[in-house]
Amino acid sequence: MLRTEAIAKAFEAICEEAELIDRETLPDSVKNRISTIISIARHQNDIRNAPKGSCEAHQTP
């Protein structure tokens, strides 16, 4: 497995575990932190699984 794939799987696992947390019993500040963790992990997972050269932000005109 390529290192990028391993990192993507790690971020996917972070998302899955964070989504299992029962947020109904937590204070709003903790809920917000969990949402931030999930958002960052999803973003990183999406980036790592994107085809090379697909990010328009890094293309030169």
Long-range contacts (C-beta under 8 A, 24 or more apart in sequence): 4-48, 5-48, 7-44, 7-48, 8-44, 8-45, 8-48, 8-49, 11-41, 11-42, 11-44, 11-45, 11-48, 12-41, 12-45, 14-38, 14-41, 15-41, 15-42, 15-45
